[in-house]
Amino acid sequence: MRATFGLMLLLILGFPVYCQDNPQPVAIDVQQIIDDIFGSQDLNADYEKLYENLMLLLADPLNLNTAVPEQLRFLGFLSEYQINNFFEYKAEHGDLLTIYELQAVPGFDLVTINRLAPFIKIETKADHINTSLLKRVIQNKNNYALLRYEHLFERKKGFSPSTEPDKMFLGSPDRLYIRYRNSRPGDFSIGLTLEKDAGESFRWQPMKQIGFDFFSFHAQVMNKGKLENLIVGDYQVQSGQGLVLGGLFGMGKGGETITSVRRSNLGGLPYTSSYENGYLRGVLATYRVMKAVHFTAFVSNANRDASLQNDSLENYNVGALQTSGLHRNKTERAGRDAIAETNMGAILNFKNHKVDGGLIWNTIAFNLPFNRKPTPYSQFNFNRRANHNVSLYLNYNFHNFTFFNEAAKSIDGGFAVLSGLLGSITPKFDVAFVYRNYQRNYHTFYANALSESSTIQNESGFYWGWKYKWDKKYSIAGYVDLFRFPWLRYRSYAPSQGYEWLVRLNYQIQRNSLIYFQFREENKSRNVSDDESTRYITAQGLKRNFLLNVEVAANNSLQFKMRAQMSTFNFNNRNTSGFALIQDIKFGIGKLSVVTRYALFETDDYDNRQYVYENDVWLAFALPAYEGKGVRNYLLLSYKFSRHLSAWIRFSHTRYTDRDTIGSGYDLIDGNTKNDVKFQVKIVL
């Protein structure tokens, strides 16, 4: 297989010679654009559901004529120079009449406009219908329902009749997903999400489960006089820089080295994802007190999954939160909705065209106290019944620069501070600087700020990012992040420090043809196993990632994408490595669209697993970790029968050559292949 690596690499490097000089534009893939701005995936997290949340928000096009700077920053790929020029142009010339008018805005070339197009729309005041809210809801064009079905052909151990009763999966092996959404940005939104994971069963228990295992609903109205936002049902909140209220919007550190480090102050947003742990459930309202003063208050009551333990027959406490969202057998069901969480908060926000600042108060109370299993690194973890946080944030824009800051304090614990500056020194050169300091006894449950760890705790660091664009074809970007952990952490039982840096070189051949190379290096400590000693010994682990990506649009309906990615990991005088080679082909024939992939992968261990983005049905996200030795294929077909009906079907196949079983525990598959199918239908109402 390693010999194949060299052959495919030569094909990748030689392929652009055969492309056309002036390829016609191809359909823009929203999911691929999002993939470009995501960070490096190294944590053992459910990225598919976390990123689904971002995609669902970006799926509703933003009206450029009513957009505010924070909404454009949230898109993640416009510089401060571009954002500043856009609003200066709009102030001078008024509302835009067409998206092509963006070509007159300094800094907006065709590549930028092409990338922006899926996320925006142009509506003038004449487009607004002066009718009742009920009539606008009924006549709205963005009114649809999704029906999705997934099935894995191989049987997991949990479905076997020989499995012990408490561990045996009680439901069917099918995953079902239903979504309804009717929304008009800046006006209203109504949504419903239902999901049953594979192995979960339908149950009818009033006030707990009505059929599907997961149920989410929201109703929202906006801009009704001084009432700027009202959400009833499930929602999320992003305010300040995410030290207290961060929603599920963090993109991490990656190829987008500038805009991803700053969080946008979006306030309350409907929650429409199927991720079962990131939502608040209750009421949120934002009221305009004065022209520049806004007040937001929210209250939430929701049950959370947890594992409980008891000190006595009547004294129960929380051992750990469960975040998988799976309730397939009696053991997993025992932790379902085990504790009640009450979450209340208030945000006082002052906002004008240059200043965006405010105060945040948030308190979270549980009906049972936390008493987690003591470990060397967890001595400062949250172990109470309630947590109270306050913070102060300030964002200031000056020409092509923006300063952002938030300082937060746990009333019964430590503090967290994040300060940053990003902007355009010249139209071609952007920079970002961020300092962070999160104390070991700072506690928060809904934070999502820039960090090296998965939690906003026990970390300090300095980040420097930069991006330089020579012309329309060539650009280079990179960052350096120096971080320190003052206290012990998971898998590193000693105070430590480390660094991470990345460089990415882009070559835009044509509007829809691109080559980029990316190199990333990370140095971080980890425990060393020592059977002859009771002491914990740590050593520095050095990981390097290499990525070469080639995208070529041969004509209006045919696109090729080739990727070679590799990693090496050196730890305790042991070197391991892994690689993946991917070939994608996209083409369209009339109303039919086809995407196919052939991938080879080989990794020495789990430390070198290769996360690879995969095209999926609309509003679904696939980011599996290729690990071991094998082949991965998939075929995605989509067909638009009419403007009211579209359908997708996706078949994927994985074959391993280094094992006879796949997975572990009750997800174990006896065999070396996995085959699954996914159907989806979209009905525009």
C-alpha positions as CSV (number, residue, x, y, z in Angstrom):
1,M,0.0,0.0,0.0
2,R,2.9,2.4,0.7
3,A,4.1,1.9,-2.9
4,T,0.6,3.1,-4.0
5,F,1.2,6.3,-2.1
6,G,4.0,7.4,-4.4
7,L,2.1,6.5,-7.6
8,M,-1.0,8.5,-6.5
9,L,1.1,11.4,-5.4
10,L,2.6,11.6,-8.9
11,L,-0.9,11.5,-10.4
12,I,-2.0,14.3,-8.0
13,L,1.0,16.5,-8.9
14,G,0.7,15.9,-12.6
15,F,-3.1,16.2,-13.0
16,P,-3.5,20.0,-13.3
17,V,-1.6,20.0,-16.6
18,Y,-4.7,18.5,-18.3
19,C,-7.3,21.0,-17.0
20,Q,-8.9,23.6,-19.2
21,D,-7.6,27.1,-19.3
22,N,-11.0,28.6,-18.5
23,P,-13.3,26.2,-16.8
24,Q,-16.9,27.1,-16.4
25,P,-18.2,27.5,-12.8
26,V,-19.5,24.4,-11.1
27,A,-22.1,24.1,-8.4
28,I,-20.8,25.4,-5.1
29,D,-20.6,22.8,-2.4
30,V,-21.6,24.4,0.9
31,Q,-20.2,21.5,3.0
32,Q,-16.8,21.7,1.3
33,I,-16.6,25.5,2.0
34,I,-17.3,24.8,5.7
35,D,-14.6,22.0,5.6
36,D,-12.0,24.5,4.5
37,I,-12.5,26.7,7.6
38,F,-12.7,24.0,10.2
39,G,-9.7,23.4,12.5
40,S,-7.6,20.3,12.9
41,Q,-9.6,17.4,14.3
42,D,-7.5,15.5,16.9
43,L,-9.8,15.1,19.9
44,N,-12.0,12.0,20.3
45,A,-15.2,14.0,19.9
46,D,-18.4,13.6,17.8
47,Y,-17.5,16.2,15.1
48,E,-20.3,15.2,12.9
49,K,-23.0,16.5,15.3
50,L,-21.0,19.5,16.5
51,Y,-20.4,20.7,13.0
52,E,-24.0,19.9,12.0
53,N,-25.0,22.8,14.2
54,L,-22.9,25.3,12.2
55,M,-24.2,24.0,8.9
56,L,-27.8,24.3,9.9
57,L,-27.3,28.0,10.8
58,L,-25.4,28.7,7.6
59,A,-28.2,27.0,5.6
60,D,-30.4,30.0,5.9
61,P,-29.1,32.6,3.5
62,L,-28.3,36.0,5.1
63,N,-29.9,39.1,3.6
64,L,-26.9,41.4,2.9
65,N,-29.1,44.5,3.0
66,T,-30.0,43.9,6.6
67,A,-26.9,42.1,7.8
68,V,-24.7,43.5,10.6
69,P,-20.9,43.1,10.9
70,E,-21.1,40.3,13.5
71,Q,-23.2,38.2,11.1
72,L,-20.6,38.6,8.3
73,R,-17.8,37.8,10.7
74,F,-19.6,34.6,11.7
75,L,-19.3,33.3,8.1
76,G,-15.6,32.9,8.9
77,F,-13.8,33.9,5.7
78,L,-14.2,37.6,5.2
79,S,-11.4,39.9,6.4
80,E,-11.9,43.1,8.4
81,Y,-10.8,45.0,5.3
82,Q,-13.6,43.4,3.2
83,I,-16.2,43.8,5.9
84,N,-15.3,47.5,6.5
85,N,-15.3,48.2,2.7
86,F,-18.7,46.5,2.3
87,F,-20.4,48.7,4.9
88,E,-18.7,51.8,3.6
89,Y,-20.0,51.0,0.1
90,K,-23.5,50.3,1.4
91,A,-23.5,53.6,3.4
92,E,-22.6,55.5,0.2
93,H,-24.7,53.7,-2.4
94,G,-27.6,52.2,-0.4
95,D,-29.0,48.7,-0.6
96,L,-27.5,46.2,-3.1
97,L,-29.7,45.3,-6.0
98,T,-27.9,42.1,-7.0
99,I,-25.0,39.9,-5.7
100,Y,-22.9,40.9,-8.7
101,E,-22.8,44.4,-7.3
102,L,-20.3,43.1,-4.8
103,Q,-17.6,43.2,-7.6
104,A,-17.6,47.0,-7.1
105,V,-16.6,46.6,-3.4
106,P,-12.9,46.8,-2.9
107,G,-11.4,43.5,-1.8
108,F,-14.3,41.4,-3.3
109,D,-13.0,39.4,-6.2
110,L,-14.9,36.6,-8.0
111,V,-13.3,33.9,-5.9
112,T,-14.6,35.6,-2.7
113,I,-18.0,36.3,-4.2
114,N,-18.3,32.6,-5.3
115,R,-17.4,31.5,-1.9
116,L,-19.9,33.8,-0.3
117,A,-22.8,33.1,-2.6
118,P,-24.3,30.0,-0.9
119,F,-24.7,32.0,2.4
120,I,-26.3,35.2,1.2
121,K,-29.2,36.6,-0.6
122,I,-30.3,40.1,-1.7
123,E,-33.6,41.5,-0.6
124,T,-34.6,45.1,-1.0
125,K,-37.3,46.9,1.0
126,A,-39.7,46.3,-1.8
127,D,-39.3,42.6,-1.3
128,H,-40.7,42.7,2.2
129,I,-44.4,41.7,2.2
130,N,-46.5,43.9,4.4
131,T,-48.9,41.2,5.5
132,S,-49.7,39.5,8.8
133,L,-47.1,37.2,10.4
134,L,-49.4,34.2,9.9
135,K,-49.7,34.8,6.2
136,R,-45.9,35.3,5.8
137,V,-45.4,31.9,7.6
138,I,-47.9,30.2,5.2
139,Q,-46.5,31.8,2.0
140,N,-42.8,31.6,3.0
141,K,-40.6,30.0,0.4
142,N,-38.1,28.6,2.9
143,N,-40.6,26.1,4.2
144,Y,-39.5,22.4,4.0
145,A,-39.4,19.0,5.6
146,L,-36.6,16.5,5.6
147,L,-37.0,12.7,6.0
148,R,-33.8,10.7,6.5
149,Y,-33.2,6.9,6.9
150,E,-29.9,5.2,7.6
151,H,-29.1,1.5,7.9
152,L,-25.9,-0.5,8.6
153,F,-26.0,-3.9,6.9
154,E,-23.6,-5.6,9.4
155,R,-24.9,-6.6,12.8
156,K,-23.3,-5.1,15.9
157,K,-22.8,-7.2,19.0
158,G,-25.4,-5.2,20.9
159,F,-28.1,-6.7,18.6
160,S,-27.1,-10.3,19.1
161,P,-29.5,-12.5,21.1
162,S,-26.6,-13.9,23.0
163,T,-25.8,-10.5,24.5
164,E,-26.6,-10.1,28.2
165,P,-30.1,-8.6,28.8
166,D,-28.9,-5.3,30.3
167,K,-26.5,-4.6,27.4
168,M,-28.6,-5.8,24.5
169,F,-29.9,-3.1,22.2
170,L,-33.7,-2.8,22.5
171,G,-34.5,-1.0,19.2
172,S,-34.1,-1.6,15.5
173,P,-30.7,-1.1,13.8
174,D,-32.1,1.8,11.7
175,R,-31.5,5.5,12.3
176,L,-34.4,7.8,11.6
177,Y,-34.4,11.6,11.3
178,I,-37.2,14.0,10.6
179,R,-36.8,17.8,10.4
180,Y,-39.2,20.6,9.6
181,R,-38.2,24.2,9.2
182,N,-40.0,27.3,8.2
183,S,-37.9,30.4,8.5
184,R,-37.4,33.9,7.2
185,P,-34.1,35.6,8.4
186,G,-34.9,38.7,10.5
187,D,-38.6,37.8,10.8
188,F,-39.5,34.4,12.2
189,S,-38.5,30.7,12.5
190,I,-40.4,27.5,13.4
191,G,-38.6,24.2,13.6
192,L,-39.0,20.6,14.7
193,T,-36.3,17.9,14.9
194,L,-36.9,14.2,15.7
195,E,-34.3,11.5,15.8
196,K,-33.9,7.9,16.7
197,D,-30.4,6.5,16.7
198,A,-29.6,2.9,15.7
199,G,-30.5,0.6,18.5
200,E,-32.9,2.9,20.2
201,S,-36.5,2.0,20.5
202,F,-39.7,3.9,20.1
203,R,-41.4,4.5,23.5
204,W,-44.4,6.4,24.5
205,Q,-43.9,8.0,28.0
206,P,-45.7,11.3,28.6
207,M,-43.4,14.2,29.5
208,K,-40.3,12.0,28.8
209,Q,-40.4,10.4,25.4
210,I,-43.0,10.5,22.7
211,G,-42.0,8.0,20.1
212,F,-38.5,9.3,19.0
213,D,-35.7,9.2,21.5
214,F,-34.8,12.9,20.8
215,F,-37.2,15.7,20.3
216,S,-36.5,19.4,19.7
217,F,-38.8,22.3,18.9
218,H,-38.6,26.0,18.6
219,A,-40.7,29.0,17.6
220,Q,-39.0,32.4,17.1
221,V,-40.1,35.9,16.1
222,M,-37.7,38.8,15.5
223,N,-37.8,42.6,15.1
224,K,-41.3,43.3,16.3
225,G,-41.0,46.8,17.5
226,K,-38.6,46.9,20.5
227,L,-38.9,43.2,20.9
228,E,-35.8,42.1,18.9
229,N,-35.9,38.4,19.6
230,L,-38.2,36.0,21.2
231,I,-37.6,32.2,21.2
232,V,-39.8,29.6,22.9
233,G,-38.5,26.0,22.9
234,D,-34.9,25.0,22.3
235,Y,-32.2,27.6,21.7
236,Q,-28.5,28.4,22.2
237,V,-26.7,31.5,23.2
238,Q,-23.4,33.0,21.9
239,S,-22.2,36.1,23.6
240,G,-18.9,37.9,24.1
241,Q,-16.0,35.6,23.2
242,G,-17.6,32.4,24.5
243,L,-16.0,32.3,28.0
244,V,-19.4,31.8,29.6
245,L,-21.9,31.4,26.7
246,G,-20.4,30.0,23.6
247,G,-23.1,27.8,22.0
248,L,-21.6,25.3,19.6
249,F,-19.8,27.6,17.2
250,G,-16.0,27.1,17.8
251,M,-14.1,26.2,14.7
252,G,-10.7,25.7,16.4
253,K,-7.3,26.3,14.9
254,G,-6.9,25.4,11.2
255,G,-6.3,26.6,7.7
256,E,-8.4,29.8,8.3
257,T,-5.8,31.4,10.6
258,I,-7.4,34.9,11.2
259,T,-11.2,35.0,11.5
260,S,-11.7,31.7,13.3
261,V,-10.0,33.0,16.5
262,R,-12.7,35.6,17.2
263,R,-16.3,34.7,18.3
264,S,-19.2,36.7,16.9
265,N,-21.6,38.2,19.4
266,L,-24.8,36.6,17.9
267,G,-27.0,36.5,21.0
268,G,-29.9,33.9,21.1
269,L,-30.4,31.5,18.1
270,P,-32.8,28.6,17.6
271,Y,-31.4,25.2,18.2
272,T,-32.0,22.8,15.3
273,S,-29.2,20.2,15.6
274,S,-29.7,16.6,16.5
275,Y,-26.8,16.8,19.0
276,E,-28.4,16.0,22.3
277,N,-26.3,18.0,24.7
278,G,-25.8,21.5,23.4
279,Y,-29.2,23.1,23.8
280,L,-31.2,25.2,26.3
281,R,-34.9,24.6,26.7
282,G,-37.2,27.3,27.8
283,V,-37.6,31.0,26.8
284,L,-35.2,33.7,25.6
285,A,-36.1,37.3,24.9
286,T,-34.1,40.4,23.7
287,Y,-35.6,43.8,24.2
288,R,-34.2,47.1,22.9
289,V,-34.2,49.4,25.9
290,M,-32.7,52.3,24.0
291,K,-31.3,52.7,20.5
292,A,-27.9,51.3,21.4
293,V,-28.9,49.4,24.6
294,H,-30.3,45.8,24.4
295,F,-31.3,43.5,27.2
296,T,-31.5,39.7,26.9
297,A,-32.9,37.4,29.5
298,F,-33.3,33.6,29.3
299,V,-34.4,30.7,31.5
300,S,-34.0,27.0,30.7
301,N,-35.1,23.8,32.4
302,A,-33.8,20.6,30.8
303,N,-32.9,17.1,31.8
304,R,-29.3,15.9,31.2
305,D,-27.9,12.4,30.9
306,A,-25.6,11.4,33.8
307,S,-24.2,8.5,35.7
308,L,-25.3,8.5,39.3
309,Q,-23.7,7.1,42.4
310,N,-24.9,6.9,45.9
311,D,-23.1,7.4,49.2
312,S,-26.1,5.8,51.0
313,L,-29.5,4.4,50.0
314,E,-31.0,7.9,49.9
315,N,-28.0,10.1,49.1
316,Y,-27.4,10.2,45.3
317,N,-24.9,12.4,43.5
318,V,-23.6,12.9,39.9
319,G,-20.5,10.9,39.0
320,A,-20.2,12.2,35.5
321,L,-22.2,13.7,32.6
322,Q,-23.0,11.4,29.7
323,T,-22.7,13.1,26.3
324,S,-23.1,10.3,23.7
325,G,-26.8,10.8,23.4
326,L,-27.3,7.0,23.0
327,H,-30.0,5.2,24.9
328,R,-29.9,1.7,23.3
329,N,-30.0,-0.7,26.2
330,K,-31.1,-0.8,29.8
331,T,-27.7,0.5,31.1
332,E,-27.7,3.5,28.8
333,R,-31.3,4.2,29.5
334,A,-30.5,4.3,33.3
335,G,-28.6,7.5,32.7
336,R,-31.2,9.1,30.4
337,D,-32.4,12.4,31.8
338,A,-31.0,11.5,35.2
339,I,-30.5,15.0,36.5
340,A,-32.4,18.3,36.1
341,E,-30.6,21.4,35.0
342,T,-31.9,25.0,35.5
343,N,-30.0,27.6,33.6
344,M,-30.8,31.3,33.9
345,G,-28.9,34.3,32.5
346,A,-29.0,37.9,31.5
347,I,-27.0,40.0,29.0
348,L,-26.9,43.8,29.0
349,N,-25.5,44.8,25.6
350,F,-24.4,48.3,24.3
351,K,-23.9,48.3,20.6
352,N,-23.3,51.0,17.9
353,H,-21.3,51.0,14.7
354,K,-17.9,50.8,16.5
355,V,-18.5,49.5,20.0
356,D,-20.1,46.2,21.1
357,G,-19.8,45.5,24.8
358,G,-21.8,44.2,27.7
359,L,-22.2,42.3,30.9
360,I,-23.2,38.7,31.2
361,W,-24.6,36.8,34.2
362,N,-25.3,33.1,34.2
363,T,-26.2,30.6,36.8
364,I,-26.7,26.9,36.5
365,A,-28.2,24.7,39.2
366,F,-28.7,20.9,39.3
367,N,-31.1,19.0,41.4
368,L,-28.2,16.7,42.6
369,P,-24.6,17.7,43.6
370,F,-21.6,16.6,41.6
371,N,-19.1,14.3,43.2
372,R,-16.8,13.0,40.5
373,K,-14.4,10.2,41.0
374,P,-11.1,11.7,42.3
375,T,-8.1,11.5,39.9
376,P,-4.8,13.4,40.1
377,Y,-5.9,15.9,37.5
378,S,-9.5,16.5,38.6
379,Q,-9.0,18.0,42.0
380,F,-10.2,21.4,40.8
381,N,-13.2,20.2,38.7
382,F,-16.7,21.3,39.5
383,N,-18.1,19.4,42.5
384,R,-21.1,21.4,43.7
385,R,-24.8,21.7,43.0
386,A,-24.7,25.2,41.4
387,N,-22.3,27.3,39.4
388,H,-22.4,31.1,39.0
389,N,-20.5,33.1,36.3
390,V,-20.2,36.8,35.5
391,S,-18.3,38.4,32.7
392,L,-17.5,41.7,31.0
393,Y,-16.8,41.8,27.2
394,L,-15.8,44.6,24.8
395,N,-15.4,44.6,21.0
396,Y,-14.2,47.7,19.3
397,N,-13.8,48.3,15.6
398,F,-11.4,50.9,14.2
399,H,-11.1,51.1,10.4
400,N,-9.8,47.7,9.3
401,F,-9.1,46.4,12.8
402,T,-11.2,44.9,15.6
403,F,-10.3,44.5,19.2
404,F,-12.1,41.8,21.2
405,N,-12.0,40.9,24.9
406,E,-13.8,39.1,27.6
407,A,-13.0,38.6,31.3
408,A,-15.1,36.1,33.2
409,K,-15.2,34.9,36.9
410,S,-16.7,31.9,38.5
411,I,-18.2,33.3,41.7
412,D,-17.0,30.3,43.7
413,G,-13.9,29.7,41.6
414,G,-11.3,31.2,39.3
415,F,-11.3,33.6,36.4
416,A,-10.8,33.4,32.6
417,V,-9.5,36.2,30.3
418,L,-9.2,36.4,26.5
419,S,-8.0,39.4,24.6
420,G,-7.3,39.7,20.9
421,L,-6.8,41.9,18.0
422,L,-7.2,41.1,14.3
423,G,-7.3,43.2,11.2
424,S,-5.9,44.1,7.8
425,I,-2.5,45.9,7.9
426,T,-2.8,46.2,4.1
427,P,-5.4,44.9,1.7
428,K,-3.2,41.9,1.2
429,F,-1.9,41.2,4.7
430,D,-4.1,40.2,7.7
431,V,-2.9,39.4,11.2
432,A,-4.4,38.2,14.5
433,F,-3.1,38.2,18.0
434,V,-4.8,36.5,21.0
435,Y,-3.9,36.1,24.6
436,R,-5.8,33.7,26.9
437,N,-5.5,32.7,30.6
438,Y,-8.0,30.2,32.1
439,Q,-7.4,29.3,35.7
440,R,-7.6,25.7,36.9
441,N,-10.7,26.4,39.1
442,Y,-12.7,28.3,36.5
443,H,-15.9,26.4,35.8
444,T,-18.3,26.7,32.9
445,F,-20.7,24.4,31.0
446,Y,-21.5,26.3,27.8
447,A,-18.2,28.0,27.0
448,N,-16.6,27.7,23.5
449,A,-13.6,30.0,23.3
450,L,-10.2,29.6,21.6
451,S,-8.2,26.9,23.5
452,E,-5.9,24.0,23.1
453,S,-7.8,21.8,25.5
454,S,-11.4,20.7,25.1
455,T,-12.4,22.7,28.2
456,I,-11.9,26.3,29.1
457,Q,-9.8,25.6,32.2
458,N,-6.2,25.2,33.3
459,E,-4.6,26.9,30.3
460,S,-2.7,30.0,29.2
461,G,-1.4,30.9,25.8
462,F,-0.6,33.3,23.0
463,Y,-1.7,32.9,19.4
464,W,-0.3,34.7,16.4
465,G,-2.0,34.2,13.0
466,W,-1.2,35.8,9.7
467,K,-2.3,35.6,6.1
468,Y,-0.7,37.2,3.0
469,K,-2.2,37.3,-0.5
470,W,0.1,38.1,-3.3
471,D,-2.5,38.3,-6.0
472,K,-5.7,36.5,-7.0
473,K,-3.9,33.2,-7.4
474,Y,-1.3,33.0,-4.6
475,S,-1.7,33.3,-0.9
476,I,0.0,31.9,2.3
477,A,-1.3,31.7,5.8
478,G,-0.1,30.4,9.1
479,Y,-0.1,30.6,12.9
480,V,2.0,30.0,16.0
481,D,0.3,29.0,19.3
482,L,2.3,28.8,22.5
483,F,0.4,27.3,25.4
484,R,1.0,26.3,29.0
485,F,-0.9,24.1,31.5
486,P,-0.2,25.2,35.0
487,W,-1.9,22.1,36.6
488,L,-2.2,18.4,35.8
489,R,-4.6,17.4,33.0
490,Y,-6.0,14.3,31.5
491,R,-3.2,11.9,30.3
492,S,-0.5,14.4,31.5
493,Y,0.0,14.3,35.3
494,A,2.4,17.2,35.6
495,P,2.3,20.9,34.8
496,S,3.5,21.3,31.2
497,Q,3.8,23.5,28.1
498,G,3.8,23.1,24.4
499,Y,3.4,24.7,21.0
500,E,1.7,24.3,17.7
501,W,2.3,25.9,14.3
502,L,0.8,25.7,10.9
503,V,1.6,26.9,7.4
504,R,-0.8,26.7,4.4
505,L,0.1,27.7,0.8
506,N,-2.8,28.3,-1.6
507,Y,-2.7,28.4,-5.4
508,Q,-6.0,29.4,-7.1
509,I,-5.6,28.0,-10.6
510,Q,-9.0,29.2,-11.8
511,R,-12.2,30.3,-10.0
512,N,-13.1,26.7,-9.2
513,S,-9.7,25.1,-9.3
514,L,-7.4,25.1,-6.3
515,I,-4.2,23.6,-5.0
516,Y,-3.1,23.9,-1.4
517,F,-0.4,22.4,0.8
518,Q,-0.6,22.5,4.6
519,F,1.9,21.5,7.3
520,R,1.1,21.4,11.0
521,E,3.3,20.6,14.0
522,E,2.3,20.1,17.6
523,N,4.4,19.4,20.7
524,K,2.5,18.5,23.8
525,S,3.2,16.3,26.9
526,R,1.7,13.0,27.8
527,N,2.1,10.4,30.5
528,V,4.6,7.6,30.0
529,S,3.6,4.1,31.1
530,D,6.0,2.7,33.7
531,D,5.1,-0.7,35.2
532,E,8.0,-0.6,37.6
533,S,7.2,2.6,39.3
534,T,4.1,4.2,40.9
535,R,5.3,7.6,39.8
536,Y,3.7,9.4,36.8
537,I,6.4,10.3,34.3
538,T,5.6,12.5,31.3
539,A,7.3,13.1,28.0
540,Q,6.8,15.4,25.0
541,G,4.9,14.0,22.1
542,L,5.7,15.5,18.6
543,K,3.0,15.2,15.9
544,R,3.3,16.4,12.4
545,N,0.5,16.6,9.8
546,F,1.0,17.0,6.0
547,L,-1.8,17.7,3.6
548,L,-1.8,18.2,-0.2
549,N,-5.2,19.0,-1.8
550,V,-5.9,19.5,-5.5
551,E,-9.3,20.6,-6.8
552,V,-9.9,20.9,-10.6
553,A,-13.1,21.8,-12.4
554,A,-12.7,20.3,-15.9
555,N,-15.9,21.9,-17.2
556,N,-19.3,23.2,-16.0
557,S,-20.4,19.8,-14.6
558,L,-17.2,17.8,-13.9
559,Q,-14.9,18.3,-10.9
560,F,-12.0,16.3,-9.6
561,K,-10.6,16.5,-6.1
562,M,-7.5,14.6,-4.9
563,R,-6.0,14.7,-1.5
564,A,-2.9,13.1,0.1
565,Q,-2.6,13.5,3.9
566,M,0.0,12.0,6.2
567,S,1.0,12.3,9.9
568,T,3.9,11.2,12.1
569,F,4.0,10.9,15.9
570,N,7.1,10.7,18.0
571,F,6.7,9.8,21.6
572,N,9.1,8.3,24.1
573,N,11.6,7.3,21.4
574,R,8.9,5.6,19.3
575,N,8.0,6.8,15.8
576,T,4.6,5.9,14.2
577,S,2.9,7.2,11.1
578,G,-0.3,7.1,9.0
579,F,-1.6,8.3,5.7
580,A,-4.7,8.5,3.5
581,L,-5.0,9.0,-0.2
582,I,-8.4,10.2,-1.5
583,Q,-9.8,10.6,-5.0
584,D,-13.2,12.3,-5.4
585,I,-15.2,12.9,-8.7
586,K,-18.2,15.1,-8.9
587,F,-20.4,15.4,-12.0
588,G,-23.9,16.5,-13.0
589,I,-26.2,15.3,-15.7
590,G,-29.3,17.5,-15.9
591,K,-31.1,17.2,-12.6
592,L,-28.8,14.4,-11.4
593,S,-25.7,15.0,-9.3
594,V,-23.1,12.3,-8.5
595,V,-20.2,12.3,-6.1
596,T,-18.0,9.3,-5.6
597,R,-14.8,8.6,-3.6
598,Y,-12.1,6.0,-3.5
599,A,-9.7,6.2,-0.6
600,L,-6.8,4.2,0.7
601,F,-5.5,4.5,4.3
602,E,-2.9,3.0,6.6
603,T,-2.1,4.1,10.1
604,D,0.2,2.5,12.7
605,D,-2.0,3.5,15.7
606,Y,-4.9,5.6,16.8
607,D,-2.6,8.6,17.3
608,N,-2.2,8.8,13.6
609,R,-5.9,8.5,12.6
610,Q,-6.8,10.5,9.6
611,Y,-9.9,12.7,9.7
612,V,-11.3,13.1,6.2
613,Y,-14.3,15.2,5.2
614,E,-16.9,13.3,3.2
615,N,-19.8,14.6,1.1
616,D,-23.2,13.7,2.5
617,V,-26.9,14.3,2.0
618,W,-28.0,17.9,2.4
619,L,-27.6,19.2,6.0
620,A,-25.7,16.1,7.1
621,F,-22.1,16.1,7.9
622,A,-19.6,13.2,7.6
623,L,-16.1,13.4,9.1
624,P,-15.0,9.8,9.9
625,A,-11.6,8.9,11.3
626,Y,-9.7,6.6,9.0
627,E,-7.7,4.3,11.3
628,G,-5.9,1.0,10.6
629,K,-5.4,-0.4,7.1
630,G,-8.0,-0.5,4.4
631,V,-10.1,1.0,1.7
632,R,-13.1,3.4,1.9
633,N,-15.6,4.1,-0.9
634,Y,-18.9,6.0,-1.1
635,L,-21.3,7.0,-3.8
636,L,-23.7,9.9,-3.3
637,L,-26.6,10.5,-5.8
638,S,-29.0,13.4,-5.6
639,Y,-31.9,14.2,-8.0
640,K,-34.2,17.2,-8.1
641,F,-37.6,16.0,-9.3
642,S,-39.2,19.4,-9.1
643,R,-38.8,22.6,-7.1
644,H,-40.9,20.8,-4.4
645,L,-39.2,17.5,-4.3
646,S,-35.5,16.4,-4.0
647,A,-34.0,13.1,-3.1
648,W,-30.6,11.7,-2.0
649,I,-29.1,8.3,-1.7
650,R,-25.7,7.5,-0.2
651,F,-23.9,4.2,-0.1
652,S,-20.6,3.7,1.7
653,H,-18.3,0.8,2.0
654,T,-15.2,0.2,4.2
655,R,-12.9,-2.8,4.0
656,Y,-10.1,-3.4,6.5
657,T,-7.1,-5.6,5.6
658,D,-5.5,-5.7,9.1
659,R,-8.4,-7.1,11.2
660,D,-11.2,-9.6,11.5
661,T,-13.4,-7.5,13.6
662,I,-14.4,-3.8,13.6
663,G,-15.1,-1.6,16.6
664,S,-15.2,-2.6,20.3
665,G,-17.6,-3.4,23.1
666,Y,-21.2,-3.7,22.0
667,D,-20.5,-1.9,18.8
668,L,-18.3,-4.7,17.7
669,I,-18.8,-6.1,14.2
670,D,-17.7,-9.6,13.4
671,G,-15.9,-9.2,10.1
672,N,-13.7,-6.8,8.2
673,T,-16.3,-4.8,6.2
674,K,-18.8,-2.1,6.9
675,N,-21.6,-1.2,4.5
676,D,-24.3,1.4,5.1
677,V,-26.9,3.2,3.1
678,K,-28.6,6.5,3.7
679,F,-31.8,7.9,2.0
680,Q,-33.1,11.4,2.3
681,V,-36.1,13.3,0.8
682,K,-36.6,17.0,1.0
683,I,-40.2,18.3,0.5
684,V,-40.6,22.0,-0.1
685,L,-44.1,23.0,1.2
